[in-house]
Amino acid sequence: MAGLRGKALVAYLVVCVFWGSTYLAIRVGVGVLPPFLFAGLRFLIAGVLLLAVALALGDTLPRRAVDWRTQAIVGVLLLAGGNAFVVWAEQYTASGIASIFVVTVALWMAFFDAIIPGGAGDLNWRVVTGLLLGFFGTALLVGASPAEILRADLRGPIALTCASASWSLGSVYSKRHRTETSPYVGAAIQMIAGGVTIALVGTVLGEWTHWHLTAKGVGAIAYLVVFGSILGYSAYTYALRHASPTIVGTYAYVNPVIAVLLGWLILSEPVTGRTFVAMALIVGAVVWIQFSHRIARSGGRADGRTETAASGQPSDRPTAGQEAS
């Protein structure tokens, strides 16, 4: 159950490739379309299609008002706050660099899970070390010295930092507020709520005057709707049901590699030694924090604080970040 075999392995590879390639599609899309309308309509279309399919296959809409509210809030934090900033940032940042920044979601997740009441997060020395390591990796992407940072275009990095923080906050909020909604219906509601919010922002900013569909724009939207949202999410859900969430969650470490390589091969985005060093630091920080949590859980079991220690089986419940995806 815990390993990746057969169809679960295929689903995992689909997630790695499709979600890793979405950064390239976003980069192409923002080159010809205004960012907020591009992102908003992508999620709105995907959400409506996914909701229609889910309802046709027997799922039902939420019955409780609190579930509607929770899904809407999560959708705004994850998509309007998280993904929309990524789309906007890719006007100024290469797709591969953007994907590396987004890996810092795990660092923000550890931070919010520790400071927001109701969770099991703990800012111990291991976690703090990981956060600092990730910070240095992020700083290396925009400049290794204060002088380089001052000369760099910080619009992209600042937007990507806000995106990672918003996505993480939405993930922690989702974990603290459980719903009785089907995962497919919940994802559809989140995409619709986020899509409408982002589209409204684009409307207020006057982006409709710059909206001119081209073949590249249509292709980017179609790719993100079909492969990024519907198929990618479905494959992710299938993999979670047939393998350990810890193993499936490693897709977040593979995505930057796919994004950097595709950006280099297709868009000729520059890849330097510093890029790979920064990637190693950020991914290493994420792995270190995950390892620290495993040590903490093992210590809790050794001290007799966990009654289920004897089972030795990994949990089949997704983590906050995986649920939010």
Secondary structure as GFF3:
##gff-version 3
##sequence-region A 1 325
A	DSSP	alpha_helix	6	30	.	.	.	ID=ss1
A	DSSP	alpha_helix	35	56	.	.	.	ID=ss2
A	DSSP	alpha_helix	65	75	.	.	.	ID=ss3
A	DSSP	pi_helix	76	83	.	.	.	ID=ss4
A	DSSP	alpha_helix	84	89	.	.	.	ID=ss5
A	DSSP	alpha_helix	95	102	.	.	.	ID=ss6
A	DSSP	alpha_helix	105	115	.	.	.	ID=ss7
A	DSSP	alpha_helix	125	142	.	.	.	ID=ss8
A	DSSP	alpha_helix	146	151	.	.	.	ID=ss9
A	DSSP	alpha_helix	155	176	.	.	.	ID=ss10
A	DSSP	alpha_helix	183	204	.	.	.	ID=ss11
A	DSSP	three_ten_helix	207	210	.	.	.	ID=ss12
A	DSSP	alpha_helix	215	223	.	.	.	ID=ss13
A	DSSP	pi_helix	224	231	.	.	.	ID=ss14
A	DSSP	alpha_helix	232	242	.	.	.	ID=ss15
A	DSSP	alpha_helix	245	248	.	.	.	ID=ss16
A	DSSP	alpha_helix	251	266	.	.	.	ID=ss17
A	DSSP	alpha_helix	273	302	.	.	.	ID=ss18
A	DSSP	three_ten_helix	309	311	.	.	.	ID=ss19
A	DSSP	alpha_helix	320	324	.	.	.	ID=ss20
###
